[in-house]
Amino acid sequence: MTRDNLLGEFLQARRARVRPSEAGLAGYGRRRVPGLRRDEIKRFNHPDAGHLSLRRQTLTVAGAEDLVIIVYQPEPGSASADALTRFR
């Protein structure tokens, strides 16, 4: 491991140890890269909003590739989007 990318390498190693089914995601057959994909659908059961299907997207911070931002968002117009509008 290089000293300047310890966090990035740690996160990649941890992600590689997780199968999609262990993270509540559907499997799509053989994986080219182990671990979770950068864009996947995550299903939640929120106590107030009910069942939600949100797209998980991992964004790399420009100039700091060892930092990432993870964003969850519903498909526009979906039941999940409608359920989340109650929290505005």
N, C-alpha and C positions, 0 to 999 in steps of 0.2 A: 504494500500500500504506500502511496505517496503521501507525504505529510499534508499537502494542501487539498487533498481530496478524500480524507478519511470518512467524512460523513456520507458523501456520495457513494463510496465503495461499500460502506456499512449498509446503507439503505438498499443498494442493489443486491447485496448478499442476503439480506433479510427477505426481500421481495421474491428472490429466487426460491426460498424455502416454503413459500405459501402457494398452495394449489388454489385455483379459482373456487372450487367447491368449498374449501375451508373458509373462504372469505364471503360466502353467501352468493357467489356468482355462478352462472351456468357455464358448464364446460363446452368447448367448441372443438373437441378432438385434439390431435397432437399439436403441441405448442412448439414454435420455432425457438422461442426464448422462454426459459423457465420463469415462473412467478406471474404476477399480475401485469396485465397490459396497461399502458398509459391511459387508454380510453376504454372504460367498461361500464356496464350498467350495474348499479348496486341497488338492492332492494332493502328497504327499511320498513319496520312497522312502528310508526310514531304513535305515542299514546293519544294525541289529540287529532292529528291529521289522518291517521289510518295508514293503509298500505301506500308506500311511495316507491316509485322507480326513478332513480336519479342517475344521470350520466356522470361518471367520475372521470375527471380530466386532470392530468398532472402536467404542470407547466414548469419549465426550467427558467430560472431567473438569469437574464442576459448578463454576462460578466461575472456571474457567480454560479457556475453550473452545478455546484454541490448543494445549492439551495433550490427547493422546489415549492410550488404553491399547488395545493390540491383543492380542486373546485368540484362541488356537486351541484348539478342543476337539472331540473325536469325538462322534458321536451315541451316546447311551447304548445299550449292548447290541450295538453294531456290532463288526465284526471289528477295526476300528481301536481301539476302546475296549478290547477284549480284549488286543490286542497291547501297548497302553500300560500295562496293569496289571502287566506284568513289571518295570516300572521303579519300582514303589513301594517 
